[in-house]
Amino acid sequence: MRNIVVFSGSSHPTLVDQICARLGVSPGQVKLTKFANRETNVEIGDSVRNKDVFIIQSGCGAVNDNLMELLIMLAACKTASAHRITAVIPCFPYARQPDAPYKKNGMPLSRVPRDVFFGYTGSSTPFSLPVTPAVTPLQTPSLDRADRKNPFDKMFDSTNESNSDIESAATSPTLSPAAGIHGNGSGFVPTLSTLRSEGAGNHSDLVKKGLLAPRGIRPQPNPLTAQAGTPAILTNGVAAGGQTCVTSDQVNPQKAGYKHWVARSGTLIANLLVTAGADHIITMDLHDPQFQGFFDIPVDNLYGQPLMVKYIRERIPNWEDAVVVSPDAGGAKRATVIADKLGMEFALIHKERRQVQAPHKPDMMLVGDVTGKTCILVDDIADTSFTITKAAKVLQQNGAKKIYAIITHAIMSGDAINRIQNSCIDQVIVSNSIPQEEHLQNCPKMKVFNVAPIFAEAIRRIHNGESVSMLFEVMDLI
């Protein structure tokens, strides 16, 4: 192949050697080092002027360092006048961002923690309540336990502690300064003319007696006699009409906090790669295929299903009677493609919240029949392996005879290997999009299928201007 240069990052040099061997080229010369302060240093040793450059770097290991290394290599080749630069990223980093928080050990939470306040706080926000007398129960629907629809609203907890906080705030004299301006507590604010007609004295005497507010200070009506149901718009702690309001910080200052948001980094990563100089992206099994929409350049998302189908046919005995299982609803389409290709049955593990006493605890239920059958779990990513091992336990409880798991990107963070080793999974088949040498030594259950052929063929077709979609029609010949 002419006018092509393939560079390897430091994340997965073994995969790069296998790809170059199939392409019949040698990896380009590049020196990757770290300075004393751990900054990345890149030195390109080959000429890339007017050449087709492919930089292979997987998003694994030290993800942030590898991503920065890739960006610097892209910028270096762009500066050196490369004709086209393609970033080959077998496992794309930051393509998977959770909608729910995770525990410190990586396990996803089934519900929001109790000590998290989900809402804005502070006296400058409109989220407030008018002070209510202690003798009158709170009428706000969200405070009523029976009518409360948002179980994660920590402002209005159903515990006695939170309710006592609200009631104490409602009766606190520090939160009801208007009560001290007129001592009758009737809510009637006397005017100067009315008091003078009653012989109470001039304005200064009335101020000393506490019957009138000083000049320039607007008197506030007694909140204890304020009309119920009047909407309160908070402005610097005072509602419309001068009514004092209770903010969330005043109700429960221990639980105050900023509203938690989940940062979405897809656009940022796409802009970084494009700005650094990438003209084309090649990756495999994006967790969300819609992630391609963040890019303004071509993105080829290769599929691992053809390699999985090939492995099932060649390595799993009696696969014709097996059942393909998706461990969650999100991977149903991925699993059905394999089931339809092989003419196998399909099952799905669904999370359903059925417990009335614990509505936030999901139950994993099986949709399909696996009694006495071999099950093949199919997933794209295994990080902490919680999902895949729990799914295997559900299959075992429903009478599965043998359980396989096929995973494209086996990250295996933390104690994921030990969790798989102690699970009821008989064999785990993963790709080498991420280095698996250490995992193979620690887990006898693990087997590896090679993705180098599909990446090598994709690079060859892109370099020669051929169709990449035709690649999957000749997958049996690879």
C-alpha positions in Angstrom: 0.0 0.0 0.0 1.4 3.4 -1.0 1.2 6.8 0.7 -0.1 5.4 3.9 1.3 5.8 7.4 0.0 4.0 10.5 1.0 5.4 13.9 0.5 3.7 17.2 -0.4 5.3 20.5 0.7 3.9 23.8 -2.7 2.4 24.8 -2.7 -0.8 22.7 0.5 -1.4 20.6 -0.2 -5.1 20.2 -3.4 -4.4 18.3 -1.6 -2.0 16.1 1.1 -4.6 15.2 -1.7 -7.1 14.3 -3.4 -4.5 12.1 -0.2 -3.5 10.3 0.7 -7.2 9.8 -2.6 -7.7 7.9 -2.1 -4.5 5.9 1.5 -5.4 5.0 3.0 -2.2 6.3 5.2 -1.3 9.2 4.1 1.0 12.1 5.3 4.6 11.7 8.1 5.9 13.8 6.8 7.9 16.7 8.4 8.7 20.1 6.0 9.1 23.0 7.4 10.2 26.3 6.5 12.1 29.5 8.2 15.1 31.0 9.0 15.2 34.7 5.7 16.9 35.4 3.8 14.1 33.5 3.1 16.3 30.5 2.9 14.3 27.2 5.7 14.7 24.6 5.2 13.5 21.0 7.9 13.3 18.3 6.9 12.1 14.8 9.8 10.2 13.1 8.3 9.7 9.6 7.4 12.1 6.9 3.6 12.5 6.6 3.5 15.2 3.9 0.6 14.5 1.5 0.1 11.0 3.0 -2.9 9.2 4.3 -2.3 9.0 8.1 -4.0 6.6 10.5 -3.5 7.0 14.2 -4.7 4.1 16.3 -5.4 4.8 20.0 -7.9 3.0 22.2 -9.7 4.7 25.0 -8.6 2.5 27.8 -6.1 2.4 30.7 -5.1 6.0 31.5 -8.0 7.4 29.5 -7.2 11.1 29.9 -3.5 10.7 29.2 -4.3 8.6 26.1 -6.8 11.1 24.8 -4.4 14.0 25.2 -1.7 11.9 23.5 -4.0 11.3 20.6 -4.9 15.0 20.3 -1.2 16.0 20.2 -0.4 13.3 17.6 -3.3 14.6 15.4 -2.1 18.2 15.7 1.5 17.2 14.9 0.4 15.4 11.7 -1.8 18.3 10.7 1.1 20.7 11.2 3.3 18.4 9.1 0.9 18.8 6.1 -0.6 15.3 6.1 -3.1 14.8 3.2 -5.8 13.1 5.5 -5.7 12.1 9.1 -7.9 9.3 10.4 -8.3 8.6 14.1 -8.9 4.9 14.7 -10.4 4.5 18.2 -11.5 0.9 18.8 -13.0 1.8 22.2 -14.3 5.4 22.1 -13.7 7.3 25.4 -16.4 9.5 27.0 -19.1 8.0 24.8 -21.0 6.6 27.8 -22.2 9.1 30.4 -24.6 8.0 33.1 -28.0 9.5 33.8 -27.8 8.4 37.4 -24.9 8.7 39.9 -22.6 5.9 40.7 -21.2 4.6 44.0 -17.5 4.9 44.8 -16.9 1.3 43.7 -18.5 1.9 40.3 -21.9 0.3 41.0 -24.8 2.3 39.6 -27.3 3.6 42.1 -30.9 2.5 41.8 -32.1 5.7 43.4 -30.9 9.1 44.4 -29.2 9.2 47.8 -31.2 10.5 50.7 -28.7 13.2 51.6 -28.8 14.9 48.2 -31.1 17.9 47.8 -32.5 17.9 44.3 -33.4 21.6 43.7 -32.0 25.1 43.8 -31.3 26.8 47.0 -30.7 30.4 48.2 -32.8 33.4 48.9 -32.4 34.6 45.3 -34.4 31.7 43.8 -38.2 31.5 43.3 -38.4 28.1 45.1 -39.9 29.2 48.4 -42.8 28.8 50.8 -44.9 31.5 52.6 -44.6 31.2 56.3 -47.6 29.3 57.6 -49.0 29.3 61.2 -48.2 26.2 63.3 -51.9 25.7 64.1 -52.7 25.3 60.4 -51.4 22.2 58.5 -49.3 22.8 55.4 -51.6 22.7 52.4 -49.0 22.5 49.7 -49.7 19.3 47.6 -46.0 18.4 47.5 -45.8 18.4 51.3 -48.7 16.0 51.6 -47.4 12.4 51.9 -50.3 11.0 50.0 -50.1 13.5 47.1 -46.3 13.8 46.9 -45.4 12.7 43.3 -41.6 13.4 43.3 -40.0 10.9 45.7 -36.6 12.5 45.2 -37.7 16.0 46.4 -35.6 16.3 49.5 -37.0 19.7 50.3 -40.2 18.0 51.4 -39.1 14.8 53.1 -41.8 12.6 54.7 -39.7 12.1 57.8 -40.8 13.9 61.0 -37.4 15.6 61.2 -38.0 17.5 57.9 -41.6 18.4 58.8 -40.5 19.7 62.2 -37.9 21.8 60.3 -40.6 23.4 58.2 -43.0 24.0 61.1 -40.2 25.5 63.2 -39.3 27.8 60.3 -42.9 28.9 60.0 -43.2 29.9 63.6 -39.7 31.3 64.1 -39.7 35.0 65.0 -36.5 35.6 63.0 -38.4 34.5 59.9 -41.4 36.7 60.8 -40.1 40.2 61.3 -43.4 41.7 60.4 -44.9 40.4 63.6 -42.8 42.8 65.7 -43.9 45.9 63.8 -47.5 45.8 65.1 -48.0 44.1 68.4 -51.7 43.2 67.9 -51.0 40.3 65.6 -54.1 41.0 63.6 -52.5 41.6 60.3 -53.9 45.2 60.2 -51.2 47.9 59.5 -52.4 51.2 61.0 -51.8 54.4 59.1 -50.5 57.6 60.6 -53.8 59.5 60.2 -55.7 56.7 62.0 -53.3 56.6 64.9 -53.3 60.4 65.2 -57.1 60.4 65.3 -56.9 58.1 68.2 -54.4 60.4 70.0 -51.4 58.2 69.7 -48.9 61.1 69.1 -46.7 62.1 66.2 -44.7 59.8 63.9 -41.5 59.6 66.0 -43.6 58.6 69.1 -45.3 55.9 67.1 -42.0 54.6 65.9 -40.7 54.4 69.5 -43.8 52.6 70.6 -43.4 50.1 67.7 -46.8 51.0 66.1 -45.2 52.2 62.9 -42.1 51.4 60.9 -39.4 54.0 60.5 -39.5 56.2 57.4 -38.2 54.5 54.3 -39.0 51.0 55.5 -42.1 49.4 54.1 -44.3 47.7 56.7 -45.1 44.0 56.1 -48.4 42.4 56.8 -48.6 39.7 59.4 -47.9 36.4 57.6 -50.0 34.5 60.2 -53.1 36.2 58.8 -52.0 36.3 55.2 -54.6 35.0 52.7 -54.0 31.3 52.0 -53.3 30.3 48.5 -51.8 33.6 47.4 -48.8 32.9 45.2 -45.5 34.0 46.6 -42.8 35.3 44.3 -39.6 35.6 46.3 -37.4 38.7 45.9 -34.6 39.0 48.4 -36.5 36.9 50.9 -39.8 38.9 50.6 -42.7 37.7 48.6 -45.0 39.8 46.4 -47.1 42.1 48.6 -44.4 42.2 51.3 -45.0 38.7 52.6 -42.0 37.0 54.2 -41.1 33.6 52.7 -39.1 30.6 53.9 -36.4 29.5 51.5 -35.1 25.9 51.3 -31.9 27.0 53.1 -34.0 28.2 56.0 -36.1 25.1 56.2 -33.2 22.7 56.3 -29.8 24.2 56.0 -28.0 20.9 56.6 -29.5 19.5 53.3 -28.9 22.6 51.2 -26.9 22.3 48.1 -26.7 23.1 44.4 -28.9 21.2 42.0 -26.9 18.2 40.6 -26.4 18.1 36.9 -24.9 15.3 34.8 -22.3 16.8 32.4 -22.5 15.7 28.8 -19.0 15.7 27.3 -19.9 14.3 23.8 -19.8 17.7 22.0 -16.5 18.6 23.8 -14.7 15.4 22.8 -15.9 15.7 19.2 -14.8 19.4 19.0 -11.4 18.5 20.5 -10.7 15.8 17.9 -11.8 17.9 15.0 -9.9 21.0 16.1 -6.8 18.9 16.7 -6.9 17.8 13.0 -8.9 14.6 12.6 -10.6 14.3 9.2 -12.2 10.9 9.8 -13.1 8.7 12.8 -13.2 4.9 12.9 -14.5 3.2 16.0 -16.5 0.1 17.0 -19.8 -0.4 18.8 -20.5 3.0 20.2 -22.5 2.8 23.3 -25.0 5.3 21.8 -24.9 5.4 18.0 -26.4 8.9 18.1 -22.9 10.0 19.4 -21.9 10.3 15.7 -24.1 13.3 15.5 -21.7 15.3 17.6 -19.1 15.3 14.7 -19.0 17.4 11.6 -16.6 14.9 10.0 -17.3 11.3 8.7 -17.6 8.7 11.4 -17.5 4.9 10.6 -19.0 3.0 13.5 -17.9 -0.6 12.9 -20.0 -3.4 14.4 -18.8 -6.3 16.4 -21.8 -8.5 15.7 -20.3 -10.3 12.6 -17.3 -11.4 14.7 -19.6 -12.5 17.5 -21.7 -14.5 15.1 -18.5 -16.1 13.7 -17.3 -17.0 17.2 -20.7 -18.5 18.2 -20.8 -20.7 15.1 -17.3 -22.0 15.6 -16.7 -22.2 19.3 -20.1 -22.7 21.2 -21.4 -26.2 21.0 -25.1 -26.8 20.1 -25.6 -23.1 19.4 -28.7 -23.8 17.4 -30.6 -24.6 20.6 -29.2 -21.6 22.6 -31.0 -18.4 23.5 -29.5 -14.9 22.9 -30.2 -12.7 25.9 -29.9 -9.0 26.3 -29.0 -8.0 29.9 -31.0 -4.7 29.6 -33.5 -3.1 27.4 -30.9 -0.8 25.9 -29.1 -3.6 24.2 -32.1 -5.4 22.9 -31.5 -4.3 19.3 -27.9 -5.4 19.4 -28.9 -8.9 20.6 -31.8 -9.3 18.2 -29.4 -8.7 15.2 -27.3 -11.7 16.3 -30.4 -13.8 17.0 -31.9 -13.1 13.6 -28.6 -13.8 11.8 -28.3 -17.2 13.5 -32.1 -18.0 13.6 -31.9 -18.3 17.4 -34.5 -17.5 20.1 -34.3 -14.2 22.0 -34.9 -13.2 25.6 -34.6 -9.9 27.5 -34.0 -9.0 31.1 -36.1 -6.1 32.1 -35.9 -3.9 35.1 -39.4 -3.2 36.6 -40.3 -1.3 39.8 -43.0 -3.5 41.2 -42.5 -3.2 45.0 -45.0 -0.8 46.5 -43.1 -0.4 49.8 -39.8 0.3 47.9 -40.8 1.9 44.5 -37.2 3.0 43.8 -35.7 -0.6 44.0 -35.9 -2.2 40.5 -36.7 -5.9 40.1 -34.9 -7.7 37.3 -37.4 -9.9 35.5 -36.8 -12.2 32.5 -38.9 -11.9 29.4 -38.6 -15.2 27.6 -38.0 -18.9 28.3 -34.5 -20.2 29.1 -35.4 -23.3 31.1 -32.9 -26.1 30.3 -31.2 -24.0 27.6 -27.8 -22.5 26.9 -27.9 -18.7 27.2 -25.6 -16.2 25.5 -25.6 -12.8 27.0 -24.6 -10.0 24.6 -23.4 -6.6 25.7 -21.2 -3.8 24.3 -19.4 -2.7 27.4 -18.5 -4.4 30.7 -16.9 -1.9 33.2 -17.7 -3.1 36.7 -19.5 -6.2 35.4 -22.4 -5.6 37.8 -25.1 -5.7 35.0 -23.7 -8.8 33.3 -23.3 -10.8 36.6 -26.8 -9.9 37.9 -28.3 -10.9 34.6 -26.5 -14.2 34.7 -27.9 -14.8 38.2 -31.4 -14.1 36.9 -30.9 -16.7 34.1 -29.6 -19.3 36.6 -32.7 -18.8 38.8 -34.9 -19.3 35.8 -33.3 -22.7 34.9 -30.6 -21.9 32.4 -28.3 -24.8 31.8 -25.1 -23.0 30.7 -24.4 -19.3 30.5 -22.0 -17.5 28.1 -21.3 -13.8 27.9 -20.0 -12.0 24.8 -18.8 -8.5 25.3 -17.2 -6.1 22.8 -15.3 -3.7 25.2 -14.3 -5.4 28.4 -12.9 -2.6 30.5 -13.1 -4.6 33.7 -12.4 -1.8 36.3 -11.8 -2.5 40.0 -12.8 -5.9 41.1 -14.8 -6.8 38.0 -12.6 -9.8 37.2 -13.1 -11.3 40.7 -16.9 -10.6 40.3 -17.0 -12.5 37.1 -14.8 -15.3 38.4 -17.2 -15.8 41.4 -20.4 -15.5 39.2 -22.4 -18.3 37.6 -21.1 -17.3 34.1 -19.4 -20.3 32.6 -17.4 -18.4 29.9 -16.8 -14.8 29.0 -15.8 -13.9 25.5 -14.4 -10.4 24.9 -12.7 -8.6 22.1 -9.1 -7.3 22.1 -10.2 -3.7 21.5 -8.7 -3.2 25.0 -5.6 -5.0 26.2 -6.7 -8.3 27.9 -3.4 -10.0 28.7 -3.6 -9.3 32.5 -7.3 -10.2 32.5 -6.6 -13.5 30.9 -4.1 -14.4 33.5 -6.5 -13.6 36.4 -9.7 -15.1 34.9 -9.6 -18.6 33.4 -13.2 -18.1 32.3 -12.2 -15.4 29.8 -11.6 -15.9 26.1 -10.7 -13.4 23.4 -11.8 -12.8 19.8 -9.6 -10.7 17.5 -11.0 -7.4 16.0 -7.7 -6.6 14.2 -9.0 -8.1 10.9 -12.1 -5.9 10.7 -10.1 -2.7 11.5 -7.4 -3.6 9.0 -10.0 -4.2 6.3 -11.8 -0.9 7.1 -8.5 1.0 6.9 -7.7 -0.7 3.5 -11.1 0.2 2.1 -11.0 3.8 3.3 -7.5 4.3 1.9 -8.5 2.9 -1.5 -11.9 4.7 -1.6 -14.0 1.6 -1.4 -17.3 1.0 0.4 -17.1 0.2 4.1 -20.6 -1.0 4.3 -19.7 -3.8 1.9 -17.2 -5.0 4.6 -19.9 -6.9 6.5 -21.0 -8.8 3.5 -17.6 -10.5 3.2 -17.1 -11.0 6.9 -17.0 -14.8 6.6 -13.9 -14.5 4.4 -11.9 -12.5 6.9 
